[in-house]
Amino acid sequence: MNFEALFTAKLNGLHEEHRYRVFTELERRAGSFPRAKRYAGENVSDVTVWCSNDYLGMGQHPKVIEAMHGALDLCGAGAGGTRNISGTNHNHVILERELADLHAKEAALLFTSGYVSNWATLGTLGANIPNCVILSDEGNHASMIEGIRHSRAEKRIFKHNDPADLDRILSEYGPERSKIVAFESVYSMDGDIAPIGEILAVAEKHRAMTYLDEVHAVGLYGPRGGGIAEREGLMDRITVIEGTLGKAFGIAGGYIAASTNFVDFIRSFASGFIFTTALPPVVTAGAIASIRHLKVSQFERARHQERVRKLRSRLEAKGIPTLPSPSHIVPVMVCDAAKCKWISDILLDRYGIYIQPINYPTVPRKTERLRITPSPLHTDADIDHLVHALSELWSQCALTRAVA
Ligand SMILES: *Cc1c(COP(=O)(O)O)cnc(C)c1O
């Protein structure tokens, strides 16, 4: 087997479809978000980042940075082991308490990332619950899909955000089957929000467990940043809430929050939790500071939503087509893989604006887009510059405008 030739052929296929991934090399600068340095060979330039998942700029918040400096000096660099073998630091335990409190659950459990938390939890549930069938929203994130696959449990996909379809599928299964409904609150590519209450009503009718990924909502919605379920007063009806510390909280790591027994079960049986080095104490200290701040401060959430409204209305006025969404995610629809990549390149090179193009398989073909994530730190001038640049490129590419 000529492995090198095989890899080249596979990569060429990606190039031909305009979906070969090119990483933009940045240097984030604490104190200047959303500005960053961009490295391109010999060239270094300033760019404004418009596609970060550090939605609120918490990655540079003074309280977060101070807490992380403190933990570094106190504890040193790493955790020193798996959670079971010397790696459980005092502040892992404090962070898990903060997270349980955030979601009004009895307990919480940390993982090295949100991806791992989904993969390990769903994998462990599906593999250990007898007669299990997992109902998965068709828009679910790769980490849930992989976890379900890994579990080898039966999987059924229900139509995106469609409680009636979920009800129809669940009705095919008798009471002897154990049922788990897995879905997200905010879907990150379209920015749409699940009808959580309706999905819970269907799940309750069929006595199904519910698993909600709030990765794109924690820190951002609800009076204490508990997510959409907090905002809608539904947290107590959900079996498991899963989240990340890497997006709105600005750091890294993932978690689940559930009953004491549930968490103890995952803690005791999930390979992806047990056999890996615990998060560095520096990371957990930063996360504690970030969560505590966002539990009480409404400023970032309010300003975030105001920036989103402002950008949306400015784009609308220019006829730049966006997917209407009730969340903070603003998808600008190009609907052509080559043009999407081209616009993104020109924005970066000529306008100093960085928005990563989103192509297949992250989104369906012909729905290629620029996924824009305004933050509380983007100024009016930033918005003006972005809208002006997009409007010029829309004309150059002869892309259709929406009728205002
Ligand atoms: C990003 C993401 C994850 C993974 O979280 P990480 O902490 O980045 O690993 C899980 N679910 C969804 C919906 C995501 O978008």
The ligand as an SDF file (V2000), in Angstrom:
LIG
                    3D

 15 15  0  0  0  0  0  0  0  0999 V2000
  -18.1050   22.9310   20.6990 C   0  0  0  0  0  0  0  0  0  0  0  0
  -19.2140   21.9520   20.9910 C   0  0  0  0  0  0  0  0  0  0  0  0
  -19.0100   20.8810   21.8620 C   0  0  0  0  0  0  0  0  0  0  0  0
  -17.6580   20.5420   22.3690 C   0  0  0  0  0  0  0  0  0  0  0  0
  -17.2350   21.4090   23.3660 O   0  0  0  0  0  0  0  0  0  0  0  0
  -15.6580   21.6300   23.5490 P   0  0  0  0  0  0  0  0  0  0  0  0
  -15.5320   22.0850   24.9470 O   0  0  0  0  0  0  0  0  0  0  0  0
  -15.2430   22.6210   22.5220 O   0  0  0  0  0  0  0  0  0  0  0  0
  -15.0000   20.3020   23.3100 O   0  0  0  0  0  0  0  0  0  0  0  0
  -20.1000   20.1170   22.2210 C   0  0  0  0  0  0  0  0  0  0  0  0
  -21.3360   20.3590   21.7390 N   0  0  0  0  0  0  0  0  0  0  0  0
  -21.5550   21.3560   20.8610 C   0  0  0  0  0  0  0  0  0  0  0  0
  -22.9260   21.5880   20.3560 C   0  0  0  0  0  0  0  0  0  0  0  0
  -20.5010   22.1730   20.4520 C   0  0  0  0  0  0  0  0  0  0  0  0
  -20.7180   23.1370   19.5420 O   0  0  0  0  0  0  0  0  0  0  0  0
  1  2  1  0
  2  3  1  0
  2 14  2  0
  3  4  1  0
  3 10  2  0
  4  5  1  0
  5  6  1  0
  6  7  2  0
  6  8  1  0
  6  9  1  0
 10 11  1  0
 11 12  2  0
 12 13  1  0
 12 14  1  0
 14 15  1  0
M  END
$$$$
